[in-house]
Amino acid sequence: MEPNQSMKQDIAKKEKEMEELYSELQRERLKIDKERDVILSKKKAFSDMLQEEYEMATAILRKQERDTSIEWQALNQYIETYDILAEEASSEELKNLDLKDEKVLETFSKQRRRLEWEIEDSYCRLRDSK
């Protein structure tokens, strides 16, 4: 096989690697998006559950004929505390996913630059050999 043919095959191989790199980036980011959706849906489900709990408790407290101000205060504190904990937990998980996404992009960018340089170098060598 002549050198030019070998260089052309090398270029084609690197261009195929580049396509695979983009595909891998899309797969990884899609996975991260799915994880993000799961976190957000769990957070919503938890908030909905808290709302239901609150509504059930308020229905019971409204039926009481005695002073329930202490119970109302405890209920509101309970709901607020769990809501804050859920928000903090989901925010932390979302932040971790953002960091994971940044790392995926950073790795992709480094690999893409390396391949671009290699492809450019191969084209230069091919041009110089003619």
C-alpha positions in Angstrom: 0.0 0.0 0.0 1.4 3.4 -0.9 2.1 6.0 1.8 -0.7 8.4 0.6 -3.3 5.6 0.8 -2.2 4.8 4.3 -2.4 8.4 5.4 -5.9 8.7 3.8 -7.0 5.6 5.8 -5.5 7.1 8.9 -7.4 10.3 8.4 -10.7 8.4 7.7 -10.1 6.4 10.9 -9.6 9.5 13.0 -12.7 11.2 11.5 -14.7 8.0 12.4 -13.2 8.3 15.9 -14.5 11.9 16.0 -18.0 10.8 15.0 -17.9 8.2 17.7 -16.7 10.8 20.2 -19.7 13.0 19.4 -22.1 10.0 19.7 -20.6 9.1 23.1 -21.0 12.7 24.3 -24.7 12.6 23.3 -25.2 9.2 25.1 -23.5 10.5 28.3 -25.5 13.7 28.3 -28.7 11.9 27.7 -28.0 9.6 30.6 -27.3 12.7 32.8 -30.6 14.3 31.6 -32.5 11.1 32.6 -30.9 11.1 36.0 -31.8 14.8 36.4 -35.4 14.0 35.4 -35.5 11.2 38.0 -34.3 13.5 40.7 -36.9 16.2 39.8 -39.7 13.7 39.6 -38.8 12.3 43.0 -38.7 15.8 44.4 -42.1 16.5 43.0 -43.5 13.2 44.3 -42.1 14.0 47.8 -43.6 17.5 47.7 -46.9 16.1 46.6 -46.8 13.6 49.4 -46.0 16.4 51.9 -48.9 18.4 50.6 -51.3 15.5 51.0 -50.0 14.9 54.6 -50.5 18.6 55.3 -54.1 18.5 53.9 -55.0 15.4 56.0 -53.6 17.0 59.1 -55.3 20.3 58.6 -58.6 18.5 58.0 -58.2 16.8 61.4 -57.1 20.0 63.2 -60.1 22.0 61.8 -62.5 19.4 63.3 -61.1 19.9 66.8 -63.2 22.0 69.1 -60.3 22.9 71.4 -57.4 25.3 70.8 -55.0 23.6 68.3 -52.5 26.4 67.9 -49.6 24.3 69.2 -50.5 21.5 66.8 -50.8 23.9 63.9 -47.4 25.3 64.8 -45.9 21.8 65.0 -47.5 20.8 61.8 -46.2 23.8 59.9 -42.7 23.3 61.4 -42.8 19.6 60.4 -43.8 20.3 56.8 -41.3 23.2 56.5 -38.4 21.1 57.8 -39.1 18.2 55.5 -39.6 20.5 52.6 -36.2 22.2 53.3 -34.5 18.8 53.6 -35.9 17.6 50.4 -34.9 20.8 48.6 -31.4 20.6 50.0 -31.0 16.9 49.0 -32.3 17.4 45.5 -30.2 20.6 45.0 -27.1 18.7 46.1 -27.9 15.8 43.7 -28.5 18.3 40.8 -25.3 20.1 41.6 -23.4 16.7 41.4 -25.0 16.0 38.1 -23.9 19.5 36.8 -20.4 18.6 37.9 -20.6 15.3 36.2 -21.9 17.0 33.0 -19.0 19.5 33.1 -16.5 16.7 33.5 -18.1 14.8 30.5 -17.8 18.0 28.4 -14.3 18.7 29.5 -13.2 15.2 28.6 -15.0 15.4 25.3 -13.3 18.8 24.5 -9.8 17.4 25.3 -10.4 14.3 23.2 -11.9 16.4 20.3 -9.0 18.8 20.3 -6.5 15.9 20.3 -8.3 14.3 17.3 -8.6 17.6 15.5 -4.8 18.2 15.9 -4.1 14.6 14.7 -6.4 15.0 11.7 -4.9 18.4 10.8 -1.4 16.9 11.2 -2.3 14.0 9.0 -3.7 16.3 6.3 -0.5 18.4 6.4 1.7 15.3 6.0 -0.5 14.1 3.2 -0.3 17.5 1.5 3.5 17.6 2.0 3.9 14.1 0.5 2.4 15.1 -2.8 
